[in-house]
Amino acid sequence: MSRLPGLIAGLLGLLCLAGLQTAAQSPAVSGTAELRQVRSEGQKVLSEAQIAALSGLQPGAQVGRSELQAAADKLLSSGLFSNVKYDFKTRPDGVLLTFHVAESPGLPVYFDNFPWFGDSELNDAIRSRLPFYNGTLPEGGSVVDQAAESIRALLATHKLDFAIQHQVTANPEVQSRLSDIVGKPYSRIAIDVFLAEHVRPVYLRQGYLQAKLGPPEVRLSGPPAEKLPPEIPVFVPVSAGTVYHVAATSWSGNNVLSSISLDSFLGLKSGGLADGMELEGGLERIRDEYGRRGYLDVALQLETTYNEAARTVAYRIAVAEGLQYHMGGWVITGLSTNGEQKVRTAFPIASGDVFDKVRYQDFLIALQNHSKQVLGDLPIHYDNVGHWLRPDAEKKTVDVLLDFK
């Protein structure tokens, strides 16, 4: 069955519920007067100028009660705000208007079934009509319709005529893990762990480095003494925030690995999306590379600087390489003499060689899996292997301690 191109905005519907309130009416303006200034309060993502533009009011226009109310209604119908109120002051030279707004949560936008264009082209098309667009849209409202229309216009310029659909949908990765908590006994800790391990990474991968999740809210009605319902609704407020790109990455303290090598292992490029999960994975790859070279105590101190105006992030990473260790001695318990000899013979690092932590970890995995490459056909029975490293800073050696149980 063929599918129509679709603009999908959303992450997890459960996480982003926001009730719309009618724009509050203010006392009537008697007749009309010249609008001198449009201000706004309460916004966090949009600017005051953007809100004024969205309202459709321009300084110098003649306004009365109906015009002010229509402007407030227009802001509310955009979907960008969960609440809009206004007040005004009348002066001899005109009306000073102030909107009091609460912004709606923004949901990450996904593009499905647009094989002709990259995401950057589609995002640019939306931004040409909605300059404030930052990769997120509200659940509904006129701005979502305008975003869809901008995609339709882009298709039309390439003589493609397809209907554009948009809907809030669950992120497949998160959806596949909902069974971890839905239908299980209520646990605040379990919900927090789910958000940290399965929801936050989705935002980080898309550059929402300062996304705010929660805290989770349970909304029960009735006296606390009443019997709890069989299912408890949990709501998690989400504020996605801004999509960031990488401005620059700089290094200090590194001697063993060059800055060029570190940039390669980190995997982030200047101007590219600031993928928070790629950053974490890159730092771990760098630790592994130092570990391969015997630097077991390497420490990476990350300093992050945000430029909100440019929507970029700069990383400064200080490297404390520490000492280089070589293979020292052994302490093995829980095995026979023959078993000890098998383990020592199979160990991939010879005495006095630079200690390769990655090869050591691979060896531990082989032991846990009862690999015949290590133990051969020797009848050894154990459930797990305790393991420790005992570094000696003076000798710059490290002993391996294994306890078979």
C-alpha positions as CSV (number, residue, x, y, z in Angstrom):
1,M,0.0,0.0,0.0
2,S,1.5,3.4,-1.0
3,R,1.9,6.1,1.6
4,L,1.4,9.8,1.1
5,P,4.2,12.2,2.2
6,G,3.6,13.2,5.7
7,L,4.9,15.8,8.1
8,I,5.0,14.1,11.5
9,A,5.5,16.3,14.6
10,G,5.8,14.5,17.9
11,L,7.7,12.4,20.4
12,L,5.4,10.9,22.9
13,G,1.8,12.0,23.2
14,L,1.6,10.9,26.8
15,L,4.5,13.3,27.7
16,C,3.1,16.5,26.2
17,L,-0.5,17.2,27.3
18,A,-1.3,20.9,27.6
19,G,-4.9,22.2,28.0
20,L,-5.8,25.3,25.9
21,Q,-7.5,28.2,27.7
22,T,-9.6,30.8,26.1
23,A,-7.7,34.1,25.7
24,A,-8.7,36.2,28.7
25,Q,-10.9,39.2,28.0
26,S,-9.8,42.6,29.3
27,P,-11.9,45.7,30.0
28,A,-13.2,47.2,26.8
29,V,-11.5,50.0,25.1
30,S,-13.9,52.9,24.6
31,G,-13.9,53.5,20.8
32,T,-10.5,53.2,19.1
33,A,-7.1,54.7,19.7
34,E,-3.6,54.5,18.1
35,L,-1.5,51.6,19.2
36,R,1.8,52.9,20.3
37,Q,3.6,49.7,21.6
38,V,3.1,45.9,21.8
39,R,4.9,44.2,24.7
40,S,4.8,40.6,26.0
41,E,5.7,38.7,29.1
42,G,6.1,35.1,30.0
43,Q,7.8,33.9,26.8
44,K,10.9,31.7,27.0
45,V,11.5,30.6,23.4
46,L,9.9,33.2,21.3
47,S,11.0,36.9,21.3
48,E,8.8,39.8,22.1
49,A,9.1,41.0,18.4
50,Q,8.0,37.6,17.2
51,I,5.0,37.5,19.4
52,A,4.0,41.0,18.3
53,A,4.3,39.9,14.6
54,L,2.2,36.8,15.3
55,S,-0.5,38.9,16.9
56,G,-0.9,40.8,13.6
57,L,-0.9,44.2,15.4
58,Q,1.4,47.0,14.2
59,P,2.2,50.2,16.1
60,G,0.3,53.1,14.5
61,A,-2.8,51.1,13.8
62,Q,-6.2,52.1,15.2
63,V,-7.3,49.6,17.8
64,G,-10.3,49.0,20.0
65,R,-11.6,46.1,22.1
66,S,-12.4,43.9,19.2
67,E,-8.9,44.3,17.6
68,L,-7.2,43.5,20.9
69,Q,-9.3,40.5,21.5
70,A,-8.8,39.3,17.9
71,A,-5.0,39.6,18.3
72,A,-5.1,37.5,21.6
73,D,-7.3,34.9,19.9
74,K,-4.9,34.8,17.0
75,L,-2.0,34.1,19.3
76,L,-3.9,31.3,21.0
77,S,-5.0,29.7,17.8
78,S,-1.4,29.5,16.6
79,G,-0.9,26.6,19.0
80,L,2.3,28.2,20.3
81,F,0.6,29.2,23.5
82,S,-1.4,27.3,26.1
83,N,-2.6,30.6,27.7
84,V,-2.9,34.2,26.4
85,K,-4.1,37.2,28.4
86,Y,-3.6,40.9,27.8
87,D,-3.9,44.3,29.4
88,F,-3.4,47.8,28.2
89,K,-2.8,51.3,29.3
90,T,-4.3,54.3,27.6
91,R,-2.1,57.4,27.3
92,P,-2.6,60.7,25.5
93,D,-0.3,59.5,22.7
94,G,-2.0,56.1,22.3
95,V,-2.4,52.5,23.7
96,L,0.4,50.5,25.3
97,L,-0.6,46.8,25.0
98,T,1.0,43.9,26.9
99,F,0.4,40.2,26.2
100,H,0.9,37.7,29.1
101,V,1.6,34.3,27.6
102,A,2.5,30.7,28.5
103,E,4.2,28.8,25.7
104,S,3.0,25.4,24.7
105,P,5.5,22.5,24.7
106,G,7.3,22.0,21.4
107,L,7.5,18.5,19.9
108,P,10.4,17.4,17.7
109,V,9.4,17.3,14.0
110,Y,10.0,14.2,11.9
111,F,9.7,14.0,8.2
112,D,8.3,10.8,6.8
113,N,8.3,9.7,3.1
114,F,10.0,12.7,1.6
115,P,12.6,10.8,-0.4
116,W,13.3,13.8,-2.7
117,F,14.7,16.2,0.0
118,G,17.0,16.1,3.0
119,D,15.8,17.3,6.4
120,S,17.8,20.5,6.1
121,E,15.8,21.5,2.9
122,L,12.5,20.7,4.6
123,N,13.4,22.6,7.7
124,D,14.5,25.6,5.6
125,A,11.2,25.5,3.8
126,I,9.3,25.8,7.1
127,R,11.7,28.4,8.4
128,S,11.0,30.6,5.3
129,R,7.4,30.9,6.4
130,L,7.9,30.6,10.2
131,P,11.3,32.4,11.0
132,F,11.1,31.3,14.7
133,Y,10.9,27.6,13.8
134,N,13.6,25.7,15.7
135,G,12.9,22.1,14.8
136,T,9.8,21.8,17.0
137,L,6.1,22.5,16.6
138,P,3.2,22.5,19.0
139,E,0.7,19.6,18.9
140,G,-1.7,21.6,16.7
141,G,-2.7,25.1,15.7
142,S,-2.3,27.4,12.7
143,V,1.5,27.2,12.8
144,V,1.4,23.5,12.2
145,D,-0.9,24.1,9.2
146,Q,1.5,26.7,7.9
147,A,4.4,24.3,8.3
148,A,2.6,21.7,6.3
149,E,1.7,24.3,3.6
150,S,5.3,25.4,3.3
151,I,6.3,21.7,2.6
152,R,3.5,21.5,0.0
153,A,4.8,24.7,-1.6
154,L,8.3,23.2,-1.8
155,L,6.9,20.1,-3.5
156,A,5.0,22.3,-5.9
157,T,8.2,24.0,-7.0
158,H,9.4,20.6,-8.1
159,K,6.1,19.8,-9.8
160,L,5.2,17.3,-7.1
161,D,1.5,17.3,-6.1
162,F,0.9,15.3,-2.9
163,A,-1.3,15.8,0.1
164,I,0.6,16.6,3.3
165,Q,-0.5,15.0,6.5
166,H,0.6,15.8,10.0
167,Q,0.0,14.1,13.3
168,V,1.4,13.6,16.7
169,T,2.9,10.2,17.0
170,A,5.0,8.2,19.4
171,N,8.7,7.9,18.7
172,P,9.2,4.3,17.6
173,E,12.1,3.8,19.9
174,V,10.2,5.0,23.0
175,Q,7.0,3.2,21.9
176,S,8.9,-0.1,21.8
177,R,10.0,0.3,25.4
178,L,6.7,1.5,27.0
179,S,6.0,-2.0,28.1
180,D,8.8,-1.6,30.6
181,I,6.5,0.6,32.7
182,V,3.0,0.5,31.3
183,G,1.0,-2.1,33.1
184,K,3.6,-2.5,35.8
185,P,3.3,-1.6,39.5
186,Y,3.5,2.2,39.9
187,S,7.1,3.3,40.8
188,R,8.4,6.9,40.6
189,I,11.9,5.5,40.4
190,A,11.0,3.3,37.5
191,I,9.5,6.2,35.7
192,D,12.5,8.5,36.3
193,V,14.8,5.7,35.0
194,F,12.6,5.2,31.9
195,L,12.8,8.9,31.2
196,A,16.6,9.0,31.7
197,E,17.4,5.9,29.7
198,H,14.8,5.8,26.9
199,V,13.3,9.3,26.5
200,R,16.1,11.8,27.1
201,P,18.4,10.1,24.6
202,V,15.9,10.6,21.9
203,Y,16.0,14.4,22.5
204,L,19.8,14.4,22.9
205,R,20.3,12.6,19.6
206,Q,18.4,15.4,17.8
207,G,20.4,18.3,19.4
208,Y,17.9,19.2,22.2
209,L,20.7,19.4,24.7
210,Q,18.7,21.3,27.4
211,A,15.4,19.4,27.1
212,K,13.5,19.3,30.4
213,L,11.5,16.2,31.2
214,G,9.2,16.1,34.2
215,P,8.9,15.8,37.0
216,P,6.2,13.2,36.5
217,E,2.8,14.0,37.8
218,V,0.1,11.6,39.0
219,R,-3.4,13.1,38.8
220,L,-5.9,11.3,40.9
221,S,-9.3,12.6,41.9
222,G,-11.1,11.8,45.1
223,P,-10.0,11.5,48.8
224,P,-6.6,9.8,49.4
225,A,-8.3,7.2,51.7
226,E,-10.3,5.8,48.7
227,K,-9.1,2.6,47.0
228,L,-6.7,3.4,44.2
229,P,-7.9,2.7,40.6
230,P,-6.3,-0.3,38.8
231,E,-4.5,2.1,36.5
232,I,-2.8,5.3,37.5
233,P,-2.4,8.1,34.8
234,V,1.0,9.6,34.8
235,F,1.7,12.9,33.0
236,V,5.3,14.1,32.2
237,P,5.6,17.7,31.1
238,V,8.3,18.2,28.4
239,S,10.0,21.3,27.3
240,A,12.2,20.4,24.3
241,G,14.0,23.7,24.1
242,T,16.4,24.6,21.3
243,V,18.1,22.5,18.7
244,Y,21.8,23.2,18.9
245,H,24.6,22.9,16.4
246,V,28.3,22.6,17.1
247,A,30.2,25.9,17.0
248,A,33.7,24.6,17.9
249,T,35.6,22.0,19.9
250,S,38.9,22.7,21.6
251,W,41.3,20.5,23.5
252,S,43.9,21.1,26.2
253,G,46.3,18.9,28.2
254,N,46.6,16.2,25.5
255,N,50.0,15.0,24.4
256,V,49.6,11.3,23.6
257,L,46.8,11.9,21.2
258,S,46.7,14.9,18.8
259,S,43.7,17.3,18.8
260,I,43.0,16.1,15.2
261,S,42.8,12.5,16.5
262,L,40.6,13.5,19.4
263,D,38.2,15.3,17.0
264,S,38.0,12.2,14.9
265,F,37.2,9.9,17.9
266,L,34.7,12.5,19.2
267,G,32.7,12.4,16.0
268,L,31.2,15.9,16.1
269,K,31.9,18.4,13.3
270,S,31.8,22.2,13.4
271,G,28.4,23.3,12.0
272,G,26.9,19.9,12.4
273,L,24.1,18.9,14.7
274,A,25.1,18.8,18.4
275,D,24.1,15.1,18.9
276,G,24.3,14.7,22.7
277,M,24.5,10.9,22.5
278,E,27.3,11.0,19.9
279,L,29.2,13.3,22.3
280,E,28.8,10.8,25.1
281,G,29.9,7.9,22.8
282,G,32.8,9.9,21.5
283,L,34.1,10.7,25.0
284,E,33.9,7.0,25.8
285,R,35.8,6.1,22.6
286,I,38.6,8.5,23.6
287,R,38.8,6.9,27.1
288,D,39.1,3.5,25.3
289,E,41.9,4.9,23.0
290,Y,43.9,6.0,26.1
291,G,43.1,2.7,27.8
292,R,44.6,0.9,24.8
293,R,47.8,2.8,25.4
294,G,48.0,2.1,29.1
295,Y,46.6,5.4,30.4
296,L,44.2,3.9,32.9
297,D,43.6,7.1,34.9
298,V,42.8,9.5,32.0
299,A,40.2,12.1,32.9
300,L,38.1,14.3,30.6
301,Q,36.7,17.5,31.9
302,L,34.0,18.9,29.6
303,E,33.0,22.6,29.6
304,T,30.0,23.5,27.6
305,T,29.2,27.1,26.4
306,Y,25.8,27.9,24.8
307,N,25.2,30.7,22.4
308,E,21.4,31.1,22.6
309,A,21.2,33.7,19.8
310,A,23.1,31.6,17.3
311,R,21.7,28.3,18.7
312,T,25.2,26.8,18.9
313,V,27.2,25.1,21.5
314,A,31.0,25.2,22.0
315,Y,32.9,22.4,23.8
316,R,36.2,22.8,25.6
317,I,37.6,19.5,26.9
318,A,40.6,19.4,29.2
319,V,42.5,16.1,29.2
320,A,44.4,14.8,32.2
321,E,46.3,11.8,30.7
322,G,47.9,10.5,33.9
323,L,50.5,7.7,34.0
324,Q,51.1,5.0,31.4
325,Y,51.0,1.6,33.1
326,H,52.6,-1.7,32.1
327,M,51.5,-5.3,32.9
328,G,52.6,-6.3,36.4
329,G,51.7,-9.5,38.3
330,W,48.8,-11.8,39.0
331,V,46.5,-12.8,41.9
332,I,44.2,-15.6,40.9
333,T,41.9,-17.4,43.3
334,G,39.3,-20.1,42.9
335,L,41.2,-22.2,40.3
336,S,43.5,-25.1,40.3
337,T,47.2,-24.7,39.4
338,N,46.4,-26.0,35.9
339,G,43.5,-23.6,35.6
340,E,45.7,-20.6,36.7
341,Q,48.3,-21.6,34.1
342,K,45.6,-21.7,31.4
343,V,44.4,-18.2,32.2
344,R,47.9,-16.7,32.4
345,T,48.9,-18.3,29.1
346,A,45.8,-17.1,27.3
347,F,46.0,-13.6,28.6
348,P,46.8,-11.2,25.7
349,I,49.2,-8.9,27.5
350,A,52.7,-10.2,28.4
351,S,54.5,-9.1,31.6
352,G,56.2,-5.7,31.1
353,D,54.1,-4.8,28.1
354,V,52.0,-1.7,27.9
355,F,48.7,-2.6,29.6
356,D,45.9,-2.6,27.0
357,K,42.7,-2.0,29.0
358,V,40.4,-2.8,26.0
359,R,42.1,-6.2,25.4
360,Y,41.8,-6.9,29.1
361,Q,38.0,-6.2,29.0
362,D,37.6,-8.5,26.0
363,F,39.5,-11.2,27.9
364,L,37.0,-10.8,30.8
365,I,34.1,-11.2,28.5
366,A,35.6,-14.4,27.2
367,L,36.0,-15.7,30.7
368,Q,32.4,-14.9,31.6
369,N,31.3,-16.8,28.5
370,H,33.5,-19.8,29.5
371,S,35.4,-19.5,26.2
372,K,37.3,-22.6,25.2
373,Q,39.9,-20.3,23.7
374,V,40.9,-19.5,27.3
375,L,40.3,-22.7,29.2
376,G,40.3,-25.3,26.5
377,D,38.6,-28.6,27.7
378,L,39.8,-28.1,31.3
379,P,36.8,-29.1,33.6
380,I,36.5,-25.8,35.4
381,H,33.1,-24.8,37.0
382,Y,32.4,-21.2,38.0
383,D,29.4,-18.9,37.8
384,N,31.2,-15.5,37.7
385,V,34.6,-13.9,37.8
386,G,35.4,-11.1,40.2
387,H,38.0,-8.8,38.7
388,W,40.1,-5.9,39.9
389,L,43.1,-3.9,38.7
390,R,45.7,-2.9,41.3
391,P,47.9,-0.1,39.9
392,D,51.3,0.8,41.4
393,A,52.0,4.5,40.6
394,E,55.6,4.3,41.7
395,K,56.4,1.3,39.5
396,K,53.9,2.3,36.8
397,T,52.6,-1.2,36.7
398,V,49.2,-2.8,37.2
399,D,48.4,-6.2,38.7
400,V,45.4,-8.3,37.6
401,L,43.3,-9.8,40.3
402,L,40.7,-12.5,39.3
403,D,38.4,-14.4,41.7
404,F,36.5,-17.4,40.2
405,K,33.3,-18.3,42.1
